[in-house]
Amino acid sequence: MRKTLSLFIVLSLFGCSSPKHHYSTKEINKEITSGNFTRATELIDSLVSVGQPSKAQQQVLLFTQDSLRRVRLDFNKTKDEIIDWIERNRLFIPSDSLIDSWERSKTLEFRIIDGEKRYFRNAAPNIFRVDASARELTKILAPGSDTPRDSLLISAFNYKAESDTKGKYLLPSKKVKARYTLTVNADAAPDGEVLRVWLPFPRKDIRRQTDVKLLAASQSDYLLSDDKTVHTSVFMEQKAVAGKPTLFWIDFEFTSRGEWFDLSGIEVNPYDTNSTLYQTYTAEQQPHILFSENIRTLTDSITRNARTPIETLQAIYRHITSNYPWASALEYSTISNIPEYVIENRKGDCGQVTLLLITMLRHKGIPARWQSGWMTHPGEVNLHDWAEVYFEGTGWIPVDISFGRGEPVPIRPGREFFMSGIDSYRLYINSDFSGDFYPEKIYPRSETVDFQRGEVESDRWNLYFDQWKYKMELTYR
């Protein structure tokens, strides 16, 4: 089992030093690495129960224990269930040797948990998303990805829109009204215990997202973060009632406007390497933006013929879109370094390839940053992540590396529109990843990187995704 849940890694994430009982934490790490989740859970219970670790160290231990549960939820399929899915959906029964080959190539993801081989919950459809030879066995199209239907992409673009600066084109704006609902399961928290929730809310952006308004909320005493943090949210509290689900909702509206930069029509000036912007957005950012030897070697090889920042972006963009197909992803909180995971497993969802793009660009001295929220194409509403790249003299340019994958589309300039552009069907919520909340969250997050679905905690601990549901309803004006 990959050491994605090493206690050392989790401790680093939370900025804590190792507990004094070094032998105990080493033993826990050993059991986790060996896939002995039950034994590791027992050791954590034992270490916490004696009350000797500090409060901060106890929280780290409890988060490690919680992470084991998260992995169990992600890896919940048996071999028979994988074969059954393929038989029902792909109309053939895979042989043991074929299953083995998919496992060796990491096309079919699994973990050994308490001595049993358990497969990722979406491992079966992922085979046919990432393996062209597997698709050839059936001649059936790959299961869906996070990219909208081509018809929606084509209709999203209009190059007759105004050009406000050289090389920059603005797309028609879209005004949207939304209701976001988060429902905590009945008895997820004891009767009378306070539930604290953070609901996603649009950021104000003078370029691409304007007219942001909170129209109504289920609780009158809400707190709006008002872009004080990188994750924009509406915070509310409500007491749990025994036997009943707890409902939170907000109504809001916003206007979104896409833009596209013709890279042949802009000129990149030399970077001001002493500026705060440059130093911030070319720096490493633990734990997912690290210039490891693997990242440096691959990036330098990809960009060896690039002479300008634009050529560097083009080389990296084309490499990622050609070599890392979309696949349903593990929960980010269970992956220690996401770009390394993409390279090792040769696949990634929108956020995973976005972090790889950002890491590679920063290594080459090109400022890049994270953005995320939702794609809001009619009939194709979903969570989505993308990036921005900074060119001196032009400013920040949107890059959606995930939408750049797939078959060609008849728009100018095809899929490479997303190398320097973004459509108008977006809900922008996050200006960075792994940030703080307003007000601060007491317990560890369900999503340690992104913030799109919301966050929930009780008086006692964080409530993970399996303990609540979310729903986004949009009306287009």
Helices and strands as residue ranges (DSSP letters): H 7-13, H 22-33, H 37-49, H 55-74, H 79-90, H 96-104, E 110-113, E 116-119, H 123-130, H 132-136, H 150-155, E 168-184, E 194-200, E 209-217, E 223-224, E 233-239, E 246-261, G 263-265, H 276-281, H 293-302, H 309-323, G 332-334, H 338-345, H 350-363, E 368-377, E 380-391, E 395-399, G 414-419, E 421-422, E 426-430, E 455-457, G 465-467, E 468-476
